[in-house]
Every structure is written in structure tokens, then in C-alpha cells.
């Protein structure tokens, strides 16, 4: 299938984020999945800070998520990565330690793209200082929030099955790893694109935060089965207790498809999808307030894909706990065609969001 012009795979050199080599750009494309589409659509002034921030966040996330390796080793490496991001003037000894540990860590990765990312990390870190001072500060701030969330994750989820305790902990987590990204994105827009929005900046920050938190909540719902198998339960103990459930019961249901447990969980599952849909609607409100066309499309795509994913999760029901649910690639390509030929107009995007949110018929 031919890809529409704004999403073509081989972009002109001017569309490569400043300071990134072709190899680093290709690496970003491999590890960023659908978000790479949004990065390529961004106005040039935003591409470099967003792409570099994402690449480094993806590397720290790989360390935090590789539960097959000892926790203490991952904590040491994440500490070194966090320090290197926060302080560009680290000592030669610290840089050598980081390089040695990342190379050792890379050899233990089964995913070839994550292995390549870790191997390339020493060459990716200097990209941060290629940004302006104010953009560097913004990237460091958002990565500081993200790595704090990752550190909390690693501290909470030790041996055996562990769970968040309250909805407040969940809200803190979704803000640290994703809501802050919506704020970061909005801060960059305000700095580089004066008059970019139809809404006040403080309102854009608010709904941008909600948008990011909704995308992370969607990830939690979609990946619940895999997380439980790895000993991580993001469904708070207090929330599960409302249905007379425990994290252990949910983990067991993910393995056995226990009908009684899944039926008890169904109302909570539906409530979470409803809340996620509201936050994705905030994301569409955010996108529709944007004046630059490419920025509007870049911001709308995650909400559109998210809306379809929520609809598929509703169709699958609680059985999604033991199934992998995602928007098929051919549907993503078809969506890109439709919004491209619709010129990214507000009417087209609103129609797509509404239709993608409809639960498919059996």
C-alpha cells in the first residue's frame, strides 16, 4: 500500500529532528511504534525536543520494565541514566560506568530494537545538549518526572505479586509517566508557536495533562494480563475491594479465565474504560484547539487510535485480561488515509473520533 504524503516512510532530511543521525532516527522509529507518526507530523521547531525526550524516556523505560533481570542491577543502571540526563557534566568515571552497564544490559535484551537502543544510549545522551538551553531544561524536567515514576514502579513491584494501594497512587503514577508529557508538549508549543491554540494556555496544560494520563490508563487496561503475569497490578487494592476482589484473584483470572472473577471485575473494567474515554475526549478537545495543521494531526492521532482501542476492549470485555487487544495495522493505515485526504479538518477529526469510539458489532 502506498502511504499518504504526510506519513511517507522516507522523509526529506529537513524532516529529521535536528542533531539526530539517520541511524538514531531509524532507531526512534523502531522503538516508538505509533507515536513516531506524531513526531514526524510535528512542526520542525518541536521535533527535536520531543524526539530526543522520547528516545531517552524509552531507554529508561526499557531498564525499568525488564523484570527478568535483578532489581538491584536495574536500579543502579536507572540511577546512572537519571544522573546523566540531569547533569551533562558528569565525570569521566560516571560515563564509563554508564557505558559499561548499558552495554552489558543490552546483551540481555531479547527484543532487537530495545537491544539496539541500549547499545546506542551513550551516543544518544549528547543529543540533549544539542537543544537550546530552555528546551534542555524542559526535556530534563519531564524526564525527571518520568524516571521518578519508573523508580517508584521498581520500588513497589518487588518479588511476587504487588499492587498499588489507592486510586491516588494510580493518579500520581499516570501523571508522572504520561500526564507530565502532555504538560511538556504544551509548554513547547507555547514557547515555539505563539498563538498556536484557540484556548488559553492554562486550559491547554490542564487538558493536555488529562490526555496523557488517559493514554497511560489505556495502556494499563490493555496490558493488564501481561503486567499481572510479571507481578505488577496497577488496579488498586482499594478499587478491587469494591468488587470483593484481591490482586491475587485478578492474577488468577488472567491465567484461568475464571468466569466468576471476570464477572465480578466487569463493572470496574467498564468504569475504567468510561474514564479513559473521557480523558481521550479531552485529548480530542486539545487537538481541535490547535491551529497549525500538522500539530493538530500529530496531537489527534493518539486519541483516535486510543478511541478505537477502547472500543475493541469494550467488545472483548473482561476476557481482554488474557488476550492482546490492539488496533490492527491495516486500520491504522486506513485512518491515516482518511485524515490525510480530509486535510485534518476539525470536522473530519471529530467524525473519526465519534466513529472509532463505536463498539464494533460481533
C-alpha positions, 0 to 999 in steps of 0.5 A, spaced: 500 500 500 502 506 498 502 511 504 499 518 504 504 524 503 504 526 510 506 519 513 511 517 507 516 512 510 522 516 507 522 523 509 526 529 506 532 530 511 529 537 513 524 532 516 529 529 521 529 532 528 535 536 528 542 533 531 539 526 530 543 521 525 539 517 520 541 511 524 538 514 531 532 516 527 531 509 524 532 507 531 526 512 534 522 509 529 523 502 531 522 503 538 516 508 538 511 504 534 505 509 533 507 515 536 513 516 531 507 518 526 506 524 531 513 526 531 514 526 524 507 530 523 510 535 528 512 542 526 520 542 525 521 547 531 518 541 536 521 535 533 527 535 536 525 536 543 520 531 543 524 526 539 530 526 543 525 526 550 522 520 547 528 516 545 531 517 552 524 516 556 524 509 552 531 507 554 529 508 561 523 505 560 526 499 557 531 498 564 525 499 568 520 494 565 525 488 564 523 484 570 527 478 568 533 481 570 535 483 578 532 489 581 538 491 584 542 491 577 536 495 574 536 500 579 543 502 579 543 502 571 536 507 572 540 511 577 546 512 572 541 514 566 537 519 571 544 522 573 546 523 566 540 526 563 540 531 569 547 533 569 551 533 562 557 534 566 558 528 569 565 525 570 569 521 566 568 515 571 560 516 571 560 515 563 564 509 563 560 506 568 554 508 564 557 505 558 559 499 561 552 497 564 548 499 558 552 495 554 552 489 558 544 490 559 543 490 552 546 483 551 540 481 555 535 484 551 531 479 547 527 484 543 532 487 537 530 494 537 530 495 545 537 491 544 539 496 539 537 502 543 541 500 549 547 499 545 546 506 542 544 510 549 551 513 550 551 516 543 544 518 544 545 522 551 549 528 547 543 529 543 540 533 549 545 538 549 544 539 542 537 543 544 537 550 546 538 551 553 530 552 555 528 546 551 534 542 555 531 544 561 524 542 559 526 535 556 530 534 563 524 536 567 519 531 564 524 526 564 525 527 571 518 526 572 518 520 568 524 516 571 521 518 578 515 514 576 519 508 573 523 508 580 517 508 584 514 502 579 521 498 581 520 500 588 513 497 589 513 491 584 518 487 588 518 479 588 511 476 587 505 479 586 504 487 588 499 492 587 498 499 588 494 501 594 489 507 592 486 510 586 491 516 588 497 512 587 494 510 580 493 518 579 500 520 581 503 514 577 499 516 570 501 523 571 508 522 572 509 517 566 504 520 561 500 526 564 507 530 565 508 529 557 502 532 555 504 538 560 511 538 556 508 538 549 504 544 551 509 548 554 513 547 547 508 549 543 507 555 547 514 557 547 515 555 539 508 557 536 505 563 539 498 563 538 498 556 536 491 554 540 484 557 540 484 556 548 488 559 553 494 556 555 492 554 562 486 550 559 491 547 554 496 544 560 490 542 564 487 538 558 493 536 555 495 533 562 488 529 562 490 526 555 496 523 557 494 520 563 488 517 559 493 514 554 497 511 560 490 508 563 489 505 556 495 502 556 494 499 563 487 496 561 490 493 555 496 490 558 493 488 564 494 480 563 501 481 561 503 486 567 499 481 572 503 475 569 510 479 571 507 481 578 505 488 577 497 490 578 496 497 577 488 496 579 488 498 586 487 494 592 482 499 594 478 499 587 478 491 587 475 491 594 469 494 591 468 488 587 470 483 593 476 482 589 484 481 591 490 482 586 491 475 587 484 473 584 485 478 578 492 474 577 488 468 577 483 470 572 488 472 567 491 465 567 484 461 568 479 465 565 475 464 571 468 466 569 466 468 576 472 473 577 471 476 570 464 477 572 465 480 578 471 485 575 466 487 569 463 493 572 470 496 574 473 494 567 467 498 564 468 504 569 475 504 567 474 504 560 468 510 561 474 514 564 479 513 559 474 515 554 473 521 557 480 523 558 481 521 550 475 526 549 479 531 552 485 529 548 480 530 542 478 537 545 486 539 545 487 537 538 481 541 535 484 547 539 490 547 535 491 551 529 497 549 525 495 543 521 500 538 522 500 539 530 493 538 530 494 531 526 500 529 530 496 531 537 489 527 534 492 521 532 493 518 539 486 519 541 483 516 535 487 510 535 486 510 543 478 511 541 478 505 537 482 501 542 477 502 547 472 500 543 475 493 541 476 492 549 469 494 550 467 488 545 472 483 548 470 485 555 473 482 561 476 476 557 481 482 554 485 480 561 488 474 557 488 476 550 492 482 546 487 487 544 490 492 539 488 496 533 490 492 527 495 495 522 491 495 516 486 500 520 491 504 522 493 505 515 486 506 513 485 512 518 491 515 516 488 515 509 482 518 511 485 524 515 490 525 510 485 526 504 480 530 509 486 535 510 485 534 518 479 538 518 476 539 525 470 536 522 473 530 519 477 529 526 471 529 530 467 524 525 473 519 526 473 520 533 465 519 534 466 513 529 472 509 532 469 510 539 463 505 536 463 498 539 464 494 533 458 489 532 460 481 533 
